[in-house]
Amino acid sequence: MIVKDSDFVFTPPKQLSWARRVLIKPCAGYPLPYPVTTSPKLLNTIIRGIRKVSKADIIIADGTPSGESIYPIYQALGYNFHHVLMLDIRDSIFIEVQNPLTEFYAVESFWVPNVVLRSDFLISVAPFKVRGKSGCFSVANLLSLLPVSKYRKGRAGGWRALYELGIEKVLADLYFTLPFDLGIIEAHQKFFYTNDPTKGKVEDLGKILVGEPREIDSEAARIAGVECKHLRLISEGRVQLED
């Protein structure tokens, strides 16, 4: 579903009304406002929509590329929501989860925060970002749920060990190992960058995309005129699971 951002009202899927715990994964790794990160305005809209149909516990969780605390960033971004638990994934217990693909692309298993595994409904909320000739949308947004401490290489921060395996393959594996129920892309603006995810060019778009993560990411890639190789791999992996 694609709607004008000014008309967007979050209508939760029916299965969300049965959830006891809902986890929202924003893009919040940097102390910079939208479109570098997910806006508090959109998160508020989503939270209000959930509250209309459910009294479930709502959790917002993310991590930083540096591995440092994310709580100062939450504060800088204005993430202050009523009756919502804000978590730093580095404080989680991590559980090794097997990739369901028998012929995985790059990673046989991932270290996943227990708060994700214990949630009943998972929502990825990402800005509309294009890095070079590839898109970074709701599936790519899941990467920062993985512990930097497990995937750092040398003194460098971030998930360098995963990038060295081929990040497009890693994202495809992650999609199957960490299946999210819903993806929301905040496309009020399109943000284009090359290497530094905090600096880039902005273009107005005025849209919100909502749906199954691979499907809306494919639509976002079409709008941006880019190819996301991990989306093609995901389509191939789906066939593998069906077989």
N, C-alpha and C positions, 0 to 999 in steps of 0.2 A: 504494500500500500504506500502510495506517495501522496502527501497532502501539502498544502501551503502551510508554512510554519505559523502564520498568524491564525490559521484555522485549527491547529492541532489540539485535540483533546484526547488524552490517553484513555482508551477503552480496553481494559485488560481482557485477554482471552478467558474463556470459561474455566479452563483448568487452573488458572491463577486463584480463583475464588476458593478452591479447595486447599490451597497451600497454607502451611503453618509458618513457613519461613521463606521469605523472598530475598534473593541476593541481587543487588544492582551493581554491575561493574562499570564504573565510568572510566574515562581517560583522564587521569588526574596526577600524572607523574611529575608535572612541572608547576611552579607557582606563577603561571601565566594564564590569563583569562581565555575564553573562547575566541578564536577557533583552535587554539593550541590544546585546550582541555575542554571537557564537557561543561556546559554552563549550568550554574545552580538553578537557573530559571527552568530549564528542561527537566532537571531532576525533580524539582518541586511539582511540576505538572504530572510527572509519572507517579510520584508518591501520592498526590491527591487522587489520581485515578485508581490506584490500588486501594486506598482507604474507602472508596465508595462501594467496594465489593468484598473487602476482606479486612479482618483484624490481625492478619498475619504479622509476625515480626519482620521488619524491613531492615536489611543490612546493606550498607554501602562499603565496598572493600576494594582496595587497590594497593599497589606497591610502587616504589621508586626505582629508576634505573641505577641509582647510586647505592641502593640498599639501606639508605638512611631513613629515618622516621618520616612517614607521610603526613603526620598530624599537623605540623606547621603549614604544609601545603593545603590541606583541607581548610585551615583557617584563612589562609591568604586568598583562596578561591571563593570564600563565602559559603562553604558547605556547612550550613547550620540548619538542620531540619528537625522538626518536632517529632519526638518519639521514633527516631531512627538511630540505629547503632552504627557508628563509624568505626571501621576496623582497618588496621594496617596488616597486610597479609604476612609480613615478616614475623608477626606475633602468633601465627597459626602453627598448629602441628601439621607437618606435611606427610602425606601418605603416597607411596609409590603406586601408581595406577597403570595397569597394562593397556597398551594400545590395542583396540579390538580388531584392527586390520591384521590379517595373517601375513600379508606382504606389506609391511609398513614402509613408509618412504624414507625416514631418517631416524626416528626415535621409537624405540620399542616400548618405552614406558616413561611417564612423566611424574615428577613430584608435585602433588596437587594439595592445596590448603584444605584442611578438613572442613572449614566453614563452607566451602563450595559443595563438598560431597554431602553435607548435612542439610543443605537447602533444598526446598521442594520446587522452586521455580527460579530460573536464572535469566537475567536480562543484561545484555551488553549494550552500553550506550556510548557511542563514539562520535567524534566530529568527522566531517567529510575531509579526509586528508589524502593527498596524492604525493607520493615520494618518487620523484623521477618519472618513470613510466609505469609505476605500479600503484595500486590503491591500498590504503591502510584504513580499513573500515571495521565492522563489528567483529569479524573473526580475528584480525590482527590485534585488536584491542585486548584479546585474552592473554597475550604473551606476558603482560606484567602481573598476571596472577601467579606466575612461576617464580620460585625463590631465586633471587640473584645469587645467593650464597651457594646454590647447587650448580649454577650454570655460568658463573663468572670464570674467566680464564686469565691467569696472571693478575696484574694489578688493575687491569681495566675493569670498569663497572659494566653494568648491563648484562645481557645474555649472550656474550661473545661466543661461548662454546656452541650454542645453538645456531648462531649465524654462520659459523664455520661449517656446520653440517648442511647448510643451504636453507635459508629461512623460509622459502616458499614451501619446501617439503616439510619442514617442521610445523608450519602453520596448518598444513593439511592434516598431519598426524594429530595435532592439538585439537582440531575441530572434532575428530572422532573420539578422542580420549576424554575431552571435556565438553560434552554437548550442551550448548545453551539453548533454552527454549525460545528466546526472542532476541532479535537485534533491532536497535533503533539508531539511525544515523542522523545526526544533527547537521542538516545541510542548509542552514540559513546562509552559510558562506562555504565556499570551497577554499581549502588551504593547500597551497602547493609549496613543497620544499625539496631540497636536495639531500644534504647530509645532516644539517642541524635542524632537529624537529621543533625548535623554538623560533626559527626565523624562516620567513617565506613570503609568498605573494598570496593575496586574498582576492577572491571574486565573489560577488553576490549570487545566490541561487534561490533562496527563499523557500526551501522544501524541508520536510521531515520524511524519512523513509522508515517504515515499520514492517517487520515480518520475520520469517525464518532467516537466520543469519546468512547462510550461503546465498539464498535467493535475493535478499536486499543488497548484499555486497555485489552480486552480479549486476544488479540494476544500477548501482552507484558507479561501478566500473564502466558500464555502457555510457552513462551520463558524462563521466569524466573523459571518455575516449582512451582508456588505458586497459591493459590486460593484467589480470591478477593470476599468476600461474598457479597459486595455491587453490584457487576456485576450480580450475580445470582438473587439478589432482583430486580435489574433493569429489567431483562428479565421477571420476574414474574409481575412486575408493568406494563410493556408494554402490557401484555395479559389483565390485568385489564382495561386499557384504551381502548383497542380494543373491549372488551365486553361492 
